[in-house]
């Protein structure tokens, strides 16, 4: 089986890290390495991680946003050819690494990223994530335009961090996680850059669990009132692409800008600089909403836009 290094960023997740590591050690295919990077935690999470056999715990003196710098340290320190990511408050089914290993072994050499499905656990409920049903229940091998199209068709990134493995060499070539550019949303920025390098293999079976009821979650942070870092990444990809792919990328930039603005508008007026690269001709209705979110009447409009969000089909 393929040797895979497991990288787990850790910041004040003491109540959850044991659950994550237990799921790693239960794998039917053992990981080649387990690296936990303690991102300047103030709780006992690192001590708990050190109590597990075979776990290498590294430390950083200053916490970085989103765990990006911690993951980057783990990637650079890995000896394996492949890296799988697990957040400290999530967990895997026992066959997760086996499923990824088999996916890697049967994939062509130009495949750089490998993903499975997952469940979402919300407070009081379990929600089966349906983003992988786009393949009709079959394995999918997505070239870059197909990856972007799948993102647009289903309104979500086609892969999720704790259900991904990637070639270490491709991660390094792609520039790793944007620890200097993004406070949040940097995972998607990297997955897009990685998909640009090679094909993405997806197996539509659920082998991971995303806990959305954990403490100290990155997704609970307020949104920065600035242009999302992924927009600049998308703009840098436009040159040299066929017109069809450029149109897909522009639509993706518009959609991510719009959704990010809606989330920001829940707590503050949206600055025009946040949507400065929005292309109105591709989404005129959303452009009108963005203008409103930057107006003195933004708060009532934000409530209306969020209420209508689920009625608007992915574009």
Short mmCIF file of the C-alpha atoms (twelve columns), coordinates in Angstrom:
data_MODEL
# 
_entry.id   MODEL 
# 
loop_
_atom_site.group_PDB 
_atom_site.id 
_atom_site.type_symbol 
_atom_site.label_atom_id 
_atom_site.label_alt_id 
_atom_site.label_comp_id 
_atom_site.label_asym_id 
_atom_site.label_seq_id 
_atom_site.Cartn_x 
_atom_site.Cartn_y 
_atom_site.Cartn_z 
_atom_site.pdbx_PDB_model_num 
ATOM 1   C CA . UNK A 1   0.000   0.000  0.000   1 
ATOM 2   C CA . UNK A 2   1.014   3.611  -0.574  1 
ATOM 3   C CA . UNK A 3   2.785   5.319  2.322   1 
ATOM 4   C CA . UNK A 4   0.802   8.333  3.479   1 
ATOM 5   C CA . UNK A 5   1.813   10.906 6.076   1 
ATOM 6   C CA . UNK A 6   -1.034  12.237 8.215   1 
ATOM 7   C CA . UNK A 7   -0.719  15.922 9.104   1 
ATOM 8   C CA . UNK A 8   -2.869  17.335 11.915  1 
ATOM 9   C CA . UNK A 9   -2.726  21.038 12.876  1 
ATOM 10  C CA . UNK A 10  -3.552  21.618 16.538  1 
ATOM 11  C CA . UNK A 11  -4.601  24.817 18.274  1 
ATOM 12  C CA . UNK A 12  -6.544  24.615 21.531  1 
ATOM 13  C CA . UNK A 13  -8.386  21.442 20.549  1 
ATOM 14  C CA . UNK A 14  -7.545  19.452 23.668  1 
ATOM 15  C CA . UNK A 15  -11.116 18.100 24.032  1 
ATOM 16  C CA . UNK A 16  -11.043 16.709 20.469  1 
ATOM 17  C CA . UNK A 17  -7.482  15.659 19.541  1 
ATOM 18  C CA . UNK A 18  -7.811  12.251 21.219  1 
ATOM 19  C CA . UNK A 19  -10.830 11.395 19.054  1 
ATOM 20  C CA . UNK A 20  -8.920  12.384 15.903  1 
ATOM 21  C CA . UNK A 21  -5.804  10.375 16.802  1 
ATOM 22  C CA . UNK A 22  -7.841  7.351  17.870  1 
ATOM 23  C CA . UNK A 23  -9.405  7.306  14.397  1 
ATOM 24  C CA . UNK A 24  -5.964  7.484  12.761  1 
ATOM 25  C CA . UNK A 25  -4.614  4.595  14.823  1 
ATOM 26  C CA . UNK A 26  -7.676  2.454  13.990  1 
ATOM 27  C CA . UNK A 27  -6.992  2.596  10.246  1 
ATOM 28  C CA . UNK A 28  -7.048  -0.711 8.373   1 
ATOM 29  C CA . UNK A 29  -4.007  0.599  6.467   1 
ATOM 30  C CA . UNK A 30  -1.551  2.201  8.861   1 
ATOM 31  C CA . UNK A 31  -0.163  5.657  8.011   1 
ATOM 32  C CA . UNK A 32  3.505   5.936  7.160   1 
ATOM 33  C CA . UNK A 33  3.842   8.913  9.529   1 
ATOM 34  C CA . UNK A 34  1.670   10.878 11.924  1 
ATOM 35  C CA . UNK A 35  2.685   14.516 12.417  1 
ATOM 36  C CA . UNK A 36  0.799   16.763 14.818  1 
ATOM 37  C CA . UNK A 37  1.828   20.420 14.625  1 
ATOM 38  C CA . UNK A 38  0.932   22.297 17.801  1 
ATOM 39  C CA . UNK A 39  0.196   25.870 16.779  1 
ATOM 40  C CA . UNK A 40  1.033   27.592 20.096  1 
ATOM 41  C CA . UNK A 41  -1.864  26.014 22.009  1 
ATOM 42  C CA . UNK A 42  -2.613  27.159 25.546  1 
ATOM 43  C CA . UNK A 43  -4.410  23.948 26.566  1 
ATOM 44  C CA . UNK A 44  -3.272  20.341 27.043  1 
ATOM 45  C CA . UNK A 45  -3.792  19.241 23.429  1 
ATOM 46  C CA . UNK A 46  -0.088  18.829 22.654  1 
ATOM 47  C CA . UNK A 47  0.478   16.821 25.830  1 
ATOM 48  C CA . UNK A 48  -2.377  14.505 24.881  1 
ATOM 49  C CA . UNK A 49  -0.932  14.045 21.388  1 
ATOM 50  C CA . UNK A 50  2.500   13.176 22.803  1 
ATOM 51  C CA . UNK A 51  0.938   10.385 24.844  1 
ATOM 52  C CA . UNK A 52  0.079   8.486  21.645  1 
ATOM 53  C CA . UNK A 53  2.677   6.005  20.337  1 
ATOM 54  C CA . UNK A 54  4.217   6.802  16.979  1 
ATOM 55  C CA . UNK A 55  2.962   10.383 16.903  1 
ATOM 56  C CA . UNK A 56  5.509   13.076 16.111  1 
ATOM 57  C CA . UNK A 57  4.566   16.375 17.729  1 
ATOM 58  C CA . UNK A 58  6.097   19.554 16.348  1 
ATOM 59  C CA . UNK A 59  5.560   23.024 17.814  1 
ATOM 60  C CA . UNK A 60  5.221   26.568 16.553  1 
ATOM 61  C CA . UNK A 61  5.763   29.628 18.735  1 
ATOM 62  C CA . UNK A 62  2.999   31.745 17.204  1 
ATOM 63  C CA . UNK A 63  -0.430  30.560 15.997  1 
ATOM 64  C CA . UNK A 64  -1.232  31.175 12.363  1 
ATOM 65  C CA . UNK A 65  -4.694  31.700 10.859  1 
ATOM 66  C CA . UNK A 66  -6.593  28.626 9.731   1 
ATOM 67  C CA . UNK A 67  -3.802  26.254 10.713  1 
ATOM 68  C CA . UNK A 68  -2.197  26.950 7.322   1 
ATOM 69  C CA . UNK A 69  1.341   27.517 8.584   1 
ATOM 70  C CA . UNK A 70  1.063   24.462 10.828  1 
ATOM 71  C CA . UNK A 71  0.015   22.263 7.910   1 
ATOM 72  C CA . UNK A 72  2.828   23.696 5.793   1 
ATOM 73  C CA . UNK A 73  5.370   22.766 8.462   1 
ATOM 74  C CA . UNK A 74  3.961   19.242 8.526   1 
ATOM 75  C CA . UNK A 75  4.136   18.934 4.738   1 
ATOM 76  C CA . UNK A 76  7.740   20.151 4.613   1 
ATOM 77  C CA . UNK A 77  8.707   17.748 7.413   1 
ATOM 78  C CA . UNK A 78  7.041   14.670 5.884   1 
ATOM 79  C CA . UNK A 79  9.101   11.883 4.332   1 
ATOM 80  C CA . UNK A 80  6.182   10.191 2.553   1 
ATOM 81  C CA . UNK A 81  5.244   10.832 -1.069  1 
ATOM 82  C CA . UNK A 82  1.624   11.516 -0.124  1 
ATOM 83  C CA . UNK A 83  0.061   13.635 2.616   1 
ATOM 84  C CA . UNK A 84  -3.427  13.269 4.104   1 
ATOM 85  C CA . UNK A 85  -4.943  16.021 6.219   1 
ATOM 86  C CA . UNK A 86  -7.079  15.704 9.322   1 
ATOM 87  C CA . UNK A 87  -8.205  18.601 11.474  1 
ATOM 88  C CA . UNK A 88  -7.862  18.030 15.199  1 
ATOM 89  C CA . UNK A 89  -11.628 18.129 15.775  1 
ATOM 90  C CA . UNK A 90  -12.616 15.755 12.948  1 
ATOM 91  C CA . UNK A 91  -12.247 11.988 12.528  1 
ATOM 92  C CA . UNK A 92  -11.980 9.213  9.955   1 
ATOM 93  C CA . UNK A 93  -13.753 5.934  9.443   1 
ATOM 94  C CA . UNK A 94  -11.456 2.938  9.884   1 
ATOM 95  C CA . UNK A 95  -11.078 2.431  6.104   1 
ATOM 96  C CA . UNK A 96  -10.298 6.032  5.161   1 
ATOM 97  C CA . UNK A 97  -6.585  5.609  4.404   1 
ATOM 98  C CA . UNK A 98  -7.212  2.259  2.738   1 
ATOM 99  C CA . UNK A 99  -9.770  3.893  0.445   1 
ATOM 100 C CA . UNK A 100 -7.387  6.732  -0.397  1 
ATOM 101 C CA . UNK A 101 -4.481  4.312  -0.930  1 
ATOM 102 C CA . UNK A 102 -6.451  2.235  -3.427  1 
ATOM 103 C CA . UNK A 103 -7.589  5.402  -5.190  1 
ATOM 104 C CA . UNK A 104 -3.976  6.578  -5.460  1 
ATOM 105 C CA . UNK A 105 -2.697  3.247  -6.742  1 
ATOM 106 C CA . UNK A 106 -5.221  3.008  -9.571  1 
ATOM 107 C CA . UNK A 107 -5.021  6.679  -10.593 1 
ATOM 108 C CA . UNK A 108 -2.839  7.909  -13.492 1 
ATOM 109 C CA . UNK A 109 0.434   9.640  -12.764 1 
ATOM 110 C CA . UNK A 110 -1.004  13.068 -13.552 1 
ATOM 111 C CA . UNK A 111 -3.492  12.787 -10.676 1 
ATOM 112 C CA . UNK A 112 -2.374  15.028 -7.819  1 
ATOM 113 C CA . UNK A 113 -5.299  15.079 -5.393  1 
ATOM 114 C CA . UNK A 114 -7.512  12.289 -4.058  1 
ATOM 115 C CA . UNK A 115 -10.721 12.670 -2.083  1 
ATOM 116 C CA . UNK A 116 -13.588 10.781 -0.489  1 
ATOM 117 C CA . UNK A 117 -16.976 11.850 0.833   1 
ATOM 118 C CA . UNK A 118 -17.873 12.801 4.390   1 
ATOM 119 C CA . UNK A 119 -20.631 13.412 6.893   1 
ATOM 120 C CA . UNK A 120 -21.291 16.718 8.597   1 
ATOM 121 C CA . UNK A 121 -22.238 16.685 12.261  1 
ATOM 122 C CA . UNK A 122 -24.190 19.763 13.326  1 
ATOM 123 C CA . UNK A 123 -25.348 20.407 16.885  1 
ATOM 124 C CA . UNK A 124 -28.040 17.804 17.486  1 
ATOM 125 C CA . UNK A 125 -27.948 16.199 14.045  1 
ATOM 126 C CA . UNK A 126 -25.951 14.324 11.397  1 
ATOM 127 C CA . UNK A 127 -26.099 15.547 7.813   1 
ATOM 128 C CA . UNK A 128 -24.775 13.406 4.969   1 
ATOM 129 C CA . UNK A 129 -22.851 15.697 2.636   1 
ATOM 130 C CA . UNK A 130 -24.123 15.186 -0.907  1 
ATOM 131 C CA . UNK A 131 -21.423 17.055 -2.815  1 
ATOM 132 C CA . UNK A 132 -19.997 13.746 -4.100  1 
ATOM 133 C CA . UNK A 133 -23.255 12.545 -5.617  1 
ATOM 134 C CA . UNK A 134 -22.404 14.619 -8.685  1 
ATOM 135 C CA . UNK A 135 -20.565 11.590 -10.073 1 
ATOM 136 C CA . UNK A 136 -23.738 9.492  -10.002 1 
ATOM 137 C CA . UNK A 137 -22.236 7.218  -7.379  1 
ATOM 138 C CA . UNK A 138 -19.207 6.454  -9.540  1 
ATOM 139 C CA . UNK A 139 -15.575 7.368  -9.129  1 
ATOM 140 C CA . UNK A 140 -14.627 10.546 -10.953 1 
ATOM 141 C CA . UNK A 141 -11.343 11.774 -12.402 1 
ATOM 142 C CA . UNK A 142 -11.679 15.516 -12.903 1 
ATOM 143 C CA . UNK A 143 -9.502  17.617 -15.175 1 
ATOM 144 C CA . UNK A 144 -9.188  21.276 -14.182 1 
ATOM 145 C CA . UNK A 145 -12.211 22.613 -16.146 1 
ATOM 146 C CA . UNK A 146 -14.341 19.734 -14.826 1 
ATOM 147 C CA . UNK A 147 -13.237 20.489 -11.270 1 
ATOM 148 C CA . UNK A 148 -14.290 24.142 -11.615 1 
ATOM 149 C CA . UNK A 149 -17.546 23.163 -13.325 1 
ATOM 150 C CA . UNK A 150 -18.375 20.710 -10.535 1 
ATOM 151 C CA . UNK A 151 -17.733 23.484 -7.997  1 
ATOM 152 C CA . UNK A 152 -20.166 25.764 -9.812  1 
ATOM 153 C CA . UNK A 153 -22.820 23.137 -10.477 1 
ATOM 154 C CA . UNK A 154 -23.085 22.119 -6.829  1 
ATOM 155 C CA . UNK A 155 -22.197 25.379 -5.116  1 
ATOM 156 C CA . UNK A 156 -19.420 23.858 -3.006  1 
ATOM 157 C CA . UNK A 157 -15.749 23.038 -3.427  1 
ATOM 158 C CA . UNK A 158 -15.594 19.446 -4.761  1 
ATOM 159 C CA . UNK A 159 -13.164 18.376 -2.019  1 
ATOM 160 C CA . UNK A 160 -12.885 18.901 1.734   1 
ATOM 161 C CA . UNK A 161 -9.669  19.176 3.711   1 
ATOM 162 C CA . UNK A 162 -10.097 16.295 6.179   1 
ATOM 163 C CA . UNK A 163 -11.051 13.905 3.357   1 
ATOM 164 C CA . UNK A 164 -8.100  14.641 1.052   1 
ATOM 165 C CA . UNK A 165 -4.702  13.174 0.253   1 
ATOM 166 C CA . UNK A 166 -2.301  14.847 -2.165  1 
ATOM 167 C CA . UNK A 167 1.090   14.274 -3.710  1 
ATOM 168 C CA . UNK A 168 3.655   16.004 -1.520  1 
ATOM 169 C CA . UNK A 169 5.640   17.148 -4.566  1 
ATOM 170 C CA . UNK A 170 2.512   18.739 -6.065  1 
ATOM 171 C CA . UNK A 171 1.715   20.503 -2.793  1 
ATOM 172 C CA . UNK A 172 5.193   21.999 -2.710  1 
ATOM 173 C CA . UNK A 173 5.018   23.026 -6.361  1 
ATOM 174 C CA . UNK A 174 1.589   24.620 -5.847  1 
ATOM 175 C CA . UNK A 175 3.008   26.812 -3.072  1 
ATOM 176 C CA . UNK A 176 1.349   25.107 -0.059  1 
ATOM 177 C CA . UNK A 177 -1.363  26.722 2.061   1 
ATOM 178 C CA . UNK A 178 -1.532  30.545 1.799   1 
ATOM 179 C CA . UNK A 179 -0.386  31.265 5.357   1 
ATOM 180 C CA . UNK A 180 0.542   34.854 4.481   1 
ATOM 181 C CA . UNK A 181 -2.484  35.683 2.302   1 
ATOM 182 C CA . UNK A 182 -5.611  34.191 3.879   1 
ATOM 183 C CA . UNK A 183 -7.209  34.364 7.289   1 
ATOM 184 C CA . UNK A 184 -9.846  31.865 6.208   1 
ATOM 185 C CA . UNK A 185 -10.790 30.120 2.978   1 
ATOM 186 C CA . UNK A 186 -7.153  29.299 2.255   1 
ATOM 187 C CA . UNK A 187 -7.899  25.582 1.932   1 
ATOM 188 C CA . UNK A 188 -10.049 26.175 -1.152  1 
ATOM 189 C CA . UNK A 189 -7.367  28.465 -2.570  1 
ATOM 190 C CA . UNK A 190 -4.825  25.620 -2.399  1 
ATOM 191 C CA . UNK A 191 -7.200  22.990 -3.785  1 
ATOM 192 C CA . UNK A 192 -7.858  25.190 -6.803  1 
ATOM 193 C CA . UNK A 193 -4.128  25.701 -7.414  1 
ATOM 194 C CA . UNK A 194 -3.532  21.978 -6.970  1 
ATOM 195 C CA . UNK A 195 -6.318  21.048 -9.402  1 
ATOM 196 C CA . UNK A 196 -4.625  23.307 -11.953 1 
ATOM 197 C CA . UNK A 197 -1.545  21.056 -11.776 1 
ATOM 198 C CA . UNK A 198 -3.221  17.723 -12.466 1 
ATOM 199 C CA . UNK A 199 -6.379  15.674 -12.253 1 
ATOM 200 C CA . UNK A 200 -8.435  15.119 -9.116  1 
ATOM 201 C CA . UNK A 201 -9.621  11.596 -8.264  1 
ATOM 202 C CA . UNK A 202 -12.835 11.361 -6.224  1 
ATOM 203 C CA . UNK A 203 -14.421 8.236  -4.762  1 
ATOM 204 C CA . UNK A 204 -18.022 8.948  -3.711  1 
ATOM 205 C CA . UNK A 205 -18.040 7.021  -0.455  1 
ATOM 206 C CA . UNK A 206 -18.182 8.590  3.001   1 
ATOM 207 C CA . UNK A 207 -15.050 7.842  5.037   1 
ATOM 208 C CA . UNK A 208 -14.627 11.015 7.136   1 
ATOM 209 C CA . UNK A 209 -16.658 13.060 9.603   1 
ATOM 210 C CA . UNK A 210 -16.727 16.853 9.807   1 
ATOM 211 C CA . UNK A 211 -17.777 18.023 13.278  1 
ATOM 212 C CA . UNK A 212 -19.346 21.486 13.059  1 
ATOM 213 C CA . UNK A 213 -20.170 21.548 16.768  1 
ATOM 214 C CA . UNK A 214 -16.563 21.652 18.012  1 
ATOM 215 C CA . UNK A 215 -15.045 24.403 20.113  1 
ATOM 216 C CA . UNK A 216 -12.676 27.044 18.703  1 
ATOM 217 C CA . UNK A 217 -13.675 26.456 15.088  1 
ATOM 218 C CA . UNK A 218 -12.121 28.544 12.314  1 
ATOM 219 C CA . UNK A 219 -15.538 28.799 10.651  1 
ATOM 220 C CA . UNK A 220 -16.823 30.700 13.694  1 
ATOM 221 C CA . UNK A 221 -14.429 33.574 13.038  1 
ATOM 222 C CA . UNK A 222 -15.787 36.809 11.632  1 
ATOM 223 C CA . UNK A 223 -15.142 37.416 7.945   1 
ATOM 224 C CA . UNK A 224 -12.498 39.898 6.857   1 
ATOM 225 C CA . UNK A 225 -13.997 42.804 4.927   1 
ATOM 226 C CA . UNK A 226 -11.490 42.445 2.089   1 
ATOM 227 C CA . UNK A 227 -11.304 40.779 -1.303  1 
ATOM 228 C CA . UNK A 228 -10.978 37.042 -0.758  1 
ATOM 229 C CA . UNK A 229 -7.481  35.708 -1.412  1 
ATOM 230 C CA . UNK A 230 -8.797  33.113 -3.865  1 
ATOM 231 C CA . UNK A 231 -9.954  35.849 -6.241  1 
ATOM 232 C CA . UNK A 232 -6.388  36.928 -6.951  1 
ATOM 233 C CA . UNK A 233 -5.474  33.279 -7.494  1 
ATOM 234 C CA . UNK A 234 -8.272  32.916 -10.033 1 
ATOM 235 C CA . UNK A 235 -7.267  36.118 -11.828 1 
ATOM 236 C CA . UNK A 236 -3.712  34.807 -12.151 1 
ATOM 237 C CA . UNK A 237 -5.046  31.673 -13.885 1 
ATOM 238 C CA . UNK A 238 -7.022  33.422 -16.629 1 
ATOM 239 C CA . UNK A 239 -4.178  34.057 -19.076 1 
ATOM 240 C CA . UNK A 240 -3.542  31.179 -21.422 1 
ATOM 241 C CA . UNK A 241 -6.758  29.301 -20.666 1 
ATOM 242 C CA . UNK A 242 -9.367  28.585 -23.370 1 
ATOM 243 C CA . UNK A 243 -12.337 30.944 -23.353 1 
ATOM 244 C CA . UNK A 244 -14.613 28.258 -21.917 1 
ATOM 245 C CA . UNK A 245 -12.311 27.720 -18.933 1 
ATOM 246 C CA . UNK A 246 -11.856 31.472 -18.427 1 
ATOM 247 C CA . UNK A 247 -15.627 31.868 -18.270 1 
ATOM 248 C CA . UNK A 248 -15.847 29.100 -15.680 1 
ATOM 249 C CA . UNK A 249 -13.168 30.766 -13.568 1 
ATOM 250 C CA . UNK A 250 -14.851 34.178 -13.769 1 
ATOM 251 C CA . UNK A 251 -18.136 32.625 -12.685 1 
ATOM 252 C CA . UNK A 252 -16.369 30.904 -9.800  1 
ATOM 253 C CA . UNK A 253 -14.712 34.168 -8.711  1 
ATOM 254 C CA . UNK A 254 -18.091 35.911 -8.852  1 
ATOM 255 C CA . UNK A 255 -19.803 33.213 -6.855  1 
ATOM 256 C CA . UNK A 256 -17.166 33.058 -4.111  1 
ATOM 257 C CA . UNK A 257 -17.099 36.871 -3.894  1 
ATOM 258 C CA . UNK A 258 -20.863 37.003 -3.575  1 
ATOM 259 C CA . UNK A 259 -21.099 34.304 -0.903  1 
ATOM 260 C CA . UNK A 260 -18.241 35.826 1.080   1 
ATOM 261 C CA . UNK A 261 -19.950 39.217 0.939   1 
ATOM 262 C CA . UNK A 262 -23.234 37.737 2.185   1 
ATOM 263 C CA . UNK A 263 -21.475 36.183 5.175   1 
ATOM 264 C CA . UNK A 264 -19.655 39.426 5.935   1 
ATOM 265 C CA . UNK A 265 -22.867 41.454 5.665   1 
ATOM 266 C CA . UNK A 266 -24.341 39.570 8.614   1 
ATOM 267 C CA . UNK A 267 -22.142 41.641 10.922  1 
ATOM 268 C CA . UNK A 268 -21.014 44.741 8.990   1 
ATOM 269 C CA . UNK A 269 -21.438 46.819 5.857   1 
ATOM 270 C CA . UNK A 270 -19.536 45.318 2.934   1 
ATOM 271 C CA . UNK A 271 -16.700 47.424 1.602   1 
ATOM 272 C CA . UNK A 272 -16.672 47.922 -2.194  1 
ATOM 273 C CA . UNK A 273 -13.033 46.743 -2.197  1 
ATOM 274 C CA . UNK A 274 -14.304 43.259 -1.296  1 
ATOM 275 C CA . UNK A 275 -16.058 42.860 -4.662  1 
ATOM 276 C CA . UNK A 276 -13.860 45.120 -6.808  1 
ATOM 277 C CA . UNK A 277 -13.127 42.295 -9.285  1 
ATOM 278 C CA . UNK A 278 -16.728 41.135 -9.645  1 
ATOM 279 C CA . UNK A 279 -17.792 40.802 -13.308 1 
ATOM 280 C CA . UNK A 280 -21.356 42.263 -13.522 1 
ATOM 281 C CA . UNK A 281 -22.194 40.893 -16.974 1 
ATOM 282 C CA . UNK A 282 -21.913 37.324 -15.711 1 
ATOM 283 C CA . UNK A 283 -24.172 37.842 -12.671 1 
ATOM 284 C CA . UNK A 284 -26.106 41.139 -12.896 1 
ATOM 285 C CA . UNK A 285 -28.576 40.299 -10.120 1 
ATOM 286 C CA . UNK A 286 -25.819 39.431 -7.677  1 
ATOM 287 C CA . UNK A 287 -23.975 42.615 -8.666  1 
ATOM 288 C CA . UNK A 288 -27.053 44.643 -7.736  1 
ATOM 289 C CA . UNK A 289 -27.123 42.914 -4.349  1 
ATOM 290 C CA . UNK A 290 -23.440 43.714 -3.792  1 
ATOM 291 C CA . UNK A 291 -24.107 47.386 -4.504  1 
ATOM 292 C CA . UNK A 292 -26.840 47.296 -1.925  1 
ATOM 293 C CA . UNK A 293 -24.684 45.555 0.668   1 
ATOM 294 C CA . UNK A 294 -22.257 48.466 0.424   1 
ATOM 295 C CA . UNK A 295 -24.986 51.078 0.857   1 
ATOM 296 C CA . UNK A 296 -26.283 52.684 4.089   1 
ATOM 297 C CA . UNK A 297 -29.254 50.312 3.822   1 
ATOM 298 C CA . UNK A 298 -27.028 47.249 3.772   1 
ATOM 299 C CA . UNK A 299 -28.298 45.531 6.935   1 
ATOM 300 C CA . UNK A 300 -31.949 45.105 5.838   1 
ATOM 301 C CA . UNK A 301 -30.783 44.072 2.371   1 
ATOM 302 C CA . UNK A 302 -28.352 41.560 3.850   1 
ATOM 303 C CA . UNK A 303 -31.171 39.857 5.733   1 
ATOM 304 C CA . UNK A 304 -33.223 39.700 2.543   1 
ATOM 305 C CA . UNK A 305 -30.294 38.377 0.461   1 
ATOM 306 C CA . UNK A 306 -29.461 35.661 2.975   1 
ATOM 307 C CA . UNK A 307 -33.115 34.664 3.060   1 
ATOM 308 C CA . UNK A 308 -33.186 34.351 -0.733  1 
ATOM 309 C CA . UNK A 309 -29.816 32.620 -0.986  1 
ATOM 310 C CA . UNK A 310 -31.201 29.094 -0.967  1 
ATOM 311 C CA . UNK A 311 -33.638 29.980 -3.751  1 
ATOM 312 C CA . UNK A 312 -30.886 31.014 -6.130  1 
ATOM 313 C CA . UNK A 313 -29.586 28.056 -8.144  1 
ATOM 314 C CA . UNK A 314 -25.794 27.617 -8.354  1 
ATOM 315 C CA . UNK A 315 -24.383 29.673 -11.191 1 
# 
